[in-house]
Amino acid sequence: MTSEPAQAAQDTSHSPTGLRTGAEYLSAIRDDGRQVIYDGEVVRDVTSHPAFRGAAQSIADLWDIAADPANRELMTYKSPRTGKPVLWCYHVPQRPEDLRPRRRMIQRWSEHTFGLMGRTPDHVAGFFAGFAANPAFFATAGQRYADNLMAFYENARDNHLYISYALAPPQIDRSKPSHAQADPTLCAGVVGERDGGIVLKGAQQLATGAPFSDYLFLSCIHPQVPGDENHAISVAIPINAPGMKIYARRSYATNAVSAFDYPLSSRFDETDALITLDNVFVPWERVFIYRNVELCRDQWRKTPSHIYGNYQAQIRYATKLRFLLGVMKHHCEITGVDSLPASQAQLGEMAALASIVDMMVEAQEIRATVEDGVVWPSRVALYSIMALQSSLNPRLIDLARDLSGGAMIMLPSSRMDYDNPETARELERYVASPGYPSKRRVALLKLAWDLIGSEFGGRHQQYEKFGSPAKTVGGSG
């Protein structure tokens, strides 16, 4: 195995701000040990493979935004350990007003992806900031676990690491707890100890972004029962750890014949994955909870981890809804219905629903509390909007479909229809709108279709169903 991603990420000397650049990030994830399985083969380089390269570049763009000296105050604060700039998403807020710079940083990144990448590096960073806000919680099982947690958190913060997570057991037989499955090693868990650490075997999901990350945080957010001790763990594993495989779902980027036809699928498909572990060794220093059902359950509610992570998710979701609203307003202008009362009423309803999410993000800050010297965004505001999200989102998509009519369906087959002079002339005559030449009109409507009608759009509608706290897979997608 080559050097760990954490080591590769430590050289940030090329950035004027000392932050990781996009080029450094792409170089770091071109490692030999990464086992991403796609079409029955190991992907040797996720930065160049057609299924992954668009998303990898979009994530690299985020690092460049953060590393831009012009964005230093917006994106970073000084590390209390090194004094060097680190991302606001790793900050542990001590005053309610500390949440505002955190939101501005998250919003800047989410605006770059139009809110369409939910598991960017700021998401799980929020979980670890929440854990670091209460190290005493982990110390209840022994001080070494708190020390491990804080050392890993500081390393991730100061070296600008991208952590993904897998928190749910595979959907084999959800009527039975992990230890009662036909094979107790189906769900990820401990199968042994050896000098210096533990050995894991089994599978876990829904590791969104794992092919692009430096580390995987593996734990369980589903309810556990006595007997599940082997599965009641929280650990950090390098993505290139021997024995770990990442089975990525079908990438929607592979069907994106061009950025013209699929402008979103080609750039922002962050990929979801099943993680399998075949006797993966984890050293003790990256073990934070070990065979403790109570702590595994309570890590989400006795630290602000779940709150911080899903505060980020709601900022991202609010950005996505503003984008959806803007796309549909533009859509109505293209088709000439923006002045019709019925269209205005539907756009108004979309704006009202999007504003609810925006306001509830602000409510999390305004009604935040300080507990033991650490800020907790309002639980009531967060979990209320998470509970509503799975019903708000379908309504917004239905309104967008009603506004569209057939405009997003009756489009030329691809960009190549404009490469033929004869077909281009006819399209320019029959597929155009006042102020919108044919090719521009088609490009904008294809973007709208990619947002709500393509496979990529369908995945987003399904993923937003996870917003309900009752469905806990780490919150909204």
C-alpha positions in Angstrom: 0.0 0.0 0.0 1.2 3.5 -0.8 1.3 6.3 1.6 -2.0 7.1 3.2 -4.2 9.9 1.9 -3.6 11.9 5.1 0.1 11.9 4.4 -0.4 12.9 0.8 -2.6 15.8 1.8 -0.2 17.3 4.2 1.9 19.0 1.5 -0.1 22.2 1.0 2.9 24.4 0.2 1.8 25.2 -3.3 -1.2 27.2 -2.1 -0.6 30.8 -1.1 -3.0 30.3 1.8 -1.6 27.0 2.9 -4.8 25.3 1.9 -5.2 22.3 -0.3 -5.6 23.1 -4.0 -7.7 21.3 -6.6 -4.6 20.0 -8.3 -3.2 18.6 -5.0 -6.5 17.0 -4.2 -6.7 15.3 -7.6 -3.2 14.1 -7.2 -3.9 12.7 -3.7 -6.9 10.5 -4.9 -4.8 9.0 -7.7 -3.5 6.4 -5.3 -2.7 2.7 -6.0 -4.7 1.1 -3.2 -8.1 2.6 -3.9 -10.5 -0.2 -4.9 -13.4 1.4 -6.7 -15.4 -1.3 -8.5 -17.3 -0.3 -11.6 -18.5 -2.5 -14.5 -16.8 -5.5 -12.8 -13.4 -3.9 -12.8 -11.2 -1.8 -10.5 -11.1 1.8 -11.5 -7.4 2.7 -11.6 -7.9 6.5 -11.7 -11.2 8.1 -10.6 -10.0 11.5 -11.9 -10.0 10.3 -15.5 -12.6 7.5 -15.7 -15.8 8.7 -17.5 -18.0 7.7 -14.6 -16.2 9.8 -12.1 -14.0 12.5 -13.7 -16.7 15.2 -13.8 -17.6 14.9 -10.1 -13.9 14.7 -9.2 -13.2 17.9 -11.0 -16.2 19.6 -9.4 -14.8 18.7 -6.0 -11.4 19.9 -7.0 -13.0 23.2 -7.9 -14.2 23.5 -4.3 -10.7 23.2 -3.0 -9.6 25.9 -5.4 -12.3 28.2 -4.2 -11.2 27.7 -0.6 -7.5 28.1 -1.5 -8.1 31.4 -3.4 -6.5 34.1 -1.3 -9.4 36.4 -2.1 -11.7 33.9 -0.2 -9.5 33.5 2.8 -11.8 35.3 5.3 -14.9 33.8 3.8 -13.7 30.2 3.8 -11.3 29.9 6.7 -10.3 30.6 10.3 -7.0 30.1 12.1 -6.3 26.6 13.4 -6.0 26.8 17.2 -3.1 24.2 16.9 -1.1 25.6 14.0 -2.3 29.1 13.4 -2.7 28.3 9.7 -6.0 28.7 7.8 -8.5 25.9 8.0 -12.0 25.5 6.8 -14.9 27.0 8.8 -16.8 23.7 8.5 -14.3 22.2 11.1 -14.9 25.0 13.6 -16.5 24.3 16.9 -18.7 27.3 17.6 -18.8 28.8 21.1 -21.2 31.7 20.4 -24.3 31.7 18.3 -22.8 34.3 16.0 -20.1 31.8 15.1 -22.6 29.9 13.0 -22.9 32.7 10.4 -19.3 32.4 9.0 -19.8 28.7 8.9 -23.0 29.1 6.9 -21.3 31.6 4.5 -18.5 29.1 3.8 -20.9 26.2 3.2 -23.2 28.3 1.1 -20.3 29.4 -1.1 -19.4 25.8 -1.9 -23.0 24.8 -2.4 -23.6 27.6 -4.8 -20.8 26.3 -7.0 -22.5 23.0 -7.3 -26.0 24.5 -7.3 -26.8 22.5 -4.1 -26.6 19.3 -6.2 -23.6 17.7 -4.3 -24.8 16.9 -0.8 -21.7 15.1 0.5 -19.0 17.5 -0.3 -16.1 17.7 2.2 -17.9 20.2 4.5 -20.6 17.6 5.4 -18.8 14.9 7.4 -16.4 17.7 8.6 -19.5 19.0 10.5 -20.0 15.6 12.1 -16.4 15.5 13.4 -16.7 19.1 14.6 -19.7 18.0 16.6 -17.8 15.0 18.0 -14.9 17.3 18.9 -17.3 19.6 20.7 -17.8 16.9 23.3 -14.7 14.7 23.7 -15.8 13.8 27.2 -18.6 11.8 25.7 -16.0 9.4 24.1 -13.9 9.4 27.2 -16.7 7.6 29.1 -15.4 4.4 27.6 -11.8 5.3 28.3 -9.7 8.4 27.8 -7.8 6.9 24.8 -11.0 7.0 22.7 -11.4 10.7 23.3 -7.7 11.2 22.5 -8.1 9.2 19.3 -11.1 11.3 18.3 -9.4 14.6 18.9 -6.2 13.6 17.2 -8.0 12.5 14.1 -10.3 15.6 14.1 -7.2 17.9 14.3 -5.4 16.0 11.5 -8.4 16.2 9.3 -9.0 19.9 10.0 -5.3 20.9 9.7 -4.7 18.8 6.6 -7.9 19.7 4.8 -9.1 16.1 4.4 -12.2 14.9 2.7 -14.1 12.3 4.8 -17.1 10.4 3.5 -19.2 8.1 5.7 -21.1 4.8 5.7 -23.6 4.6 8.5 -26.3 2.1 7.5 -26.2 -1.7 7.3 -26.9 -3.3 3.9 -30.6 -3.9 3.2 -30.5 -7.7 3.6 -33.2 -8.4 6.3 -34.0 -5.2 8.2 -36.4 -7.1 10.4 -33.4 -8.6 12.2 -30.6 -6.8 14.1 -27.1 -7.1 12.7 -26.0 -9.9 15.0 -29.0 -12.0 14.1 -28.5 -12.0 10.3 -28.0 -15.4 8.7 -24.3 -14.6 8.7 -23.4 -12.2 11.5 -20.5 -10.8 9.4 -22.8 -9.5 6.7 -23.1 -6.1 8.4 -19.8 -4.3 9.0 -18.3 -5.2 12.4 -15.4 -6.5 14.4 -14.2 -10.0 13.8 -11.0 -9.9 15.7 -8.2 -8.0 17.4 -4.5 -8.1 16.8 -1.4 -6.2 17.8 -2.1 -2.5 17.4 -5.7 -2.6 16.3 -8.9 -4.4 15.2 -10.1 -6.3 12.2 -13.4 -5.5 10.4 -15.5 -7.6 8.0 -18.9 -7.1 6.3 -20.6 -4.3 4.4 -22.0 -0.9 5.0 -23.8 1.8 3.0 -24.7 4.5 1.7 -21.2 5.9 1.1 -22.0 8.9 -1.0 -18.8 10.5 -2.3 -16.6 7.6 -1.1 -14.7 7.1 -4.5 -13.5 10.7 -4.1 -12.6 10.9 -0.4 -9.5 10.5 1.6 -11.1 8.6 4.6 -14.2 6.7 5.3 -15.9 7.2 8.7 -17.7 3.9 9.4 -20.3 3.7 12.2 -24.0 2.9 12.6 -26.9 5.3 12.8 -29.6 2.7 12.9 -30.9 1.4 16.2 -28.9 -1.4 17.7 -29.7 -3.9 20.4 -27.8 -6.0 23.0 -25.9 -8.6 20.9 -24.9 -6.0 18.3 -21.7 -5.1 20.1 -19.4 -6.2 17.3 -21.2 -3.7 15.0 -21.3 -0.9 17.6 -18.2 0.9 16.5 -17.0 4.3 15.1 -13.7 4.2 13.2 -11.9 6.1 10.4 -10.4 4.1 7.5 -8.2 5.4 4.7 -10.0 4.9 1.4 -7.1 3.0 0.1 -7.0 0.5 3.0 -6.2 -3.1 2.0 -9.3 -5.2 1.9 -11.8 -2.3 1.5 -13.8 -2.2 -1.8 -16.2 0.6 -3.0 -19.0 -0.7 -5.2 -20.3 2.4 -6.9 -23.8 2.5 -8.3 -24.2 3.2 -12.0 -22.9 6.7 -12.7 -25.3 9.0 -14.5 -22.3 10.7 -16.0 -21.7 7.6 -18.3 -25.0 8.4 -20.1 -24.2 12.1 -20.4 -23.3 12.2 -24.1 -22.2 15.8 -23.7 -22.2 18.7 -21.2 -24.7 20.4 -23.6 -27.2 17.6 -23.3 -26.6 16.8 -19.6 -25.0 19.8 -18.0 -25.7 18.6 -14.4 -25.3 14.8 -14.7 -21.9 15.3 -16.4 -20.5 17.4 -13.5 -22.3 16.7 -10.2 -23.0 13.0 -9.8 -21.2 12.5 -6.5 -22.0 8.7 -6.6 -23.4 6.5 -3.9 -21.7 3.2 -2.9 -21.7 0.0 -1.0 -18.6 -0.5 1.1 -17.3 -4.1 1.7 -14.6 -4.9 4.2 -12.6 -8.1 4.0 -10.5 -8.4 7.1 -9.6 -4.7 7.1 -7.2 -3.7 9.8 -7.9 -0.4 11.7 -5.2 0.7 14.2 -6.4 1.6 17.7 -5.6 5.3 17.1 -8.5 5.5 14.6 -11.0 3.8 16.8 -13.4 6.2 18.6 -16.1 3.8 19.8 -15.5 0.1 20.3 -18.2 -2.5 20.9 -20.5 -0.2 22.8 -24.1 -0.1 21.7 -25.0 2.8 24.1 -22.3 5.1 22.9 -22.8 4.2 19.2 -26.4 5.3 19.6 -25.8 8.4 21.7 -22.9 9.8 19.6 -25.6 11.4 17.4 -27.6 13.1 20.1 -25.2 13.7 23.0 -22.8 15.5 20.8 -23.9 18.1 18.2 -22.6 16.0 15.4 -25.9 15.2 13.8 -27.0 18.8 14.2 -23.8 20.2 12.6 -23.8 17.8 9.7 -27.5 18.4 8.9 -27.2 22.1 9.4 -24.8 21.9 6.4 -27.3 19.7 4.6 -30.1 22.2 5.0 -27.9 25.1 3.8 -27.1 23.0 0.7 -30.8 22.1 0.2 -31.8 25.8 0.5 -29.3 26.6 -2.3 -30.7 23.8 -4.4 -34.2 25.1 -4.1 -33.1 28.7 -5.1 -31.5 27.1 -8.1 -34.6 25.2 -9.0 -36.7 28.3 -8.6 -34.4 30.3 -10.8 -34.4 27.6 -13.5 -38.2 27.4 -13.6 -38.5 31.3 -13.7 -36.2 31.2 -16.7 -38.1 28.3 -18.2 -41.3 30.4 -18.0 -39.6 33.3 -19.7 -38.3 31.1 -22.5 -41.8 29.7 -23.2 -43.5 33.0 -22.8 -45.8 32.1 -19.9 -44.1 34.1 -17.2 -46.7 36.8 -17.3 -49.7 34.4 -17.1 -51.5 34.5 -13.7 -51.5 30.7 -13.4 -47.7 30.5 -13.9 -47.1 33.4 -11.5 -49.2 31.6 -8.9 -47.2 28.4 -9.3 -43.9 30.2 -9.2 -45.1 32.1 -6.1 -45.9 28.8 -4.4 -42.4 27.5 -5.3 -40.8 30.6 -3.9 -42.9 30.3 -0.7 -41.8 26.7 -0.1 -38.1 27.5 -0.9 -38.3 30.4 1.6 -39.5 28.1 4.4 -36.2 26.2 4.1 -34.2 29.4 4.0 -35.9 30.7 7.1 -35.6 27.5 9.0 -31.8 27.6 8.4 -31.8 31.1 9.9 -34.0 29.9 12.8 -31.4 27.3 13.6 -29.0 30.1 14.2 -31.3 32.6 15.9 -32.7 30.0 18.3 -29.3 28.3 18.9 -28.4 27.4 22.5 -25.0 27.3 24.2 -24.5 24.1 26.2 -21.3 23.5 28.1 -19.6 26.2 26.2 -20.6 24.9 22.8 -23.3 26.1 20.4 -26.1 23.8 19.3 -28.2 25.1 16.4 -31.9 24.8 17.2 -32.9 21.2 17.3 -36.6 22.1 16.8 -35.9 24.2 13.7 -33.6 21.6 12.2 -35.7 18.5 12.8 -38.9 20.3 11.8 -37.6 21.2 8.4 -36.0 17.8 8.0 -39.4 16.2 8.7 -41.1 18.4 6.2 -38.5 18.0 3.5 -39.7 14.7 2.2 -43.1 16.2 1.5 -42.0 19.7 0.4 -39.6 18.4 -2.3 -42.2 16.3 -4.3 -44.5 19.3 -4.3 -41.8 21.6 -5.7 -41.0 19.0 -8.4 -44.7 18.7 -9.3 -45.0 22.4 -9.6 -41.9 22.5 -11.8 -43.4 19.8 -14.0 -46.8 21.6 -14.3 -45.0 24.8 -15.3 -43.0 22.9 -18.0 -45.7 21.2 -19.9 -44.1 19.5 -22.9 -41.3 22.0 -23.3 -38.6 19.8 -21.6 -39.7 16.7 -23.6 -39.9 18.1 -27.1 -36.2 18.8 -27.6 -33.7 17.8 -30.2 -32.0 14.5 -29.6 -28.6 15.9 -28.9 -26.1 18.7 -29.5 -25.1 16.9 -32.8 -28.4 18.0 -34.4 -26.8 21.4 -34.6 -23.7 20.1 -36.2 -25.6 19.3 -39.4 -26.3 22.6 -41.3 -29.6 21.3 -42.7 -31.1 20.2 -39.4 -29.6 23.2 -37.6 -31.5 25.5 -40.0 -34.8 23.8 -39.3 -34.2 23.8 -35.6 -33.4 27.5 -35.7 -36.7 28.1 -37.4 -39.0 25.9 -35.4 -37.4 25.5 -32.0 -36.8 29.0 -30.9 -38.4 31.7 -28.7 -38.3 35.5 -28.7 -34.9 36.5 -27.3 -33.7 32.9 -27.2 -32.0 31.6 -30.3 -32.6 27.9 -30.8 -29.4 26.5 -29.4 -29.5 28.6 -26.3 -33.2 27.8 -25.7 -32.5 24.1 -26.1 -29.5 24.2 -23.8 -31.5 25.9 -21.0 -34.4 23.5 -21.3 -32.0 20.5 -21.3 -30.6 21.8 -18.1 -34.1 22.0 -16.6 -34.8 18.4 -17.7 -31.5 17.2 -16.2 -32.5 18.8 -12.9 -35.9 17.2 -12.6 -36.5 14.6 -15.3 -33.3 12.7 -16.0 -31.9 9.7 -14.0 -29.8 12.2 -12.2 -32.9 14.3 -11.3 -34.7 11.1 -10.2 -31.9 10.2 -7.9 -32.1 13.6 -6.3 -35.8 13.2 -5.7 -35.2 9.8 -4.0 -32.3 11.1 -2.0 -34.3 14.0 -0.6 -36.6 11.4 0.9 -33.9 10.8 3.5 -34.6 14.2 5.1 -37.0 12.8 7.6 -35.2 12.1 10.9 -37.2 8.9 11.1 -35.4 7.6 8.1 -32.0 8.5 9.5 -29.2 7.9 7.0 -27.4 11.0 8.2 -30.0 13.5 7.1 -30.9 15.1 3.8 -29.2 14.2 0.6 
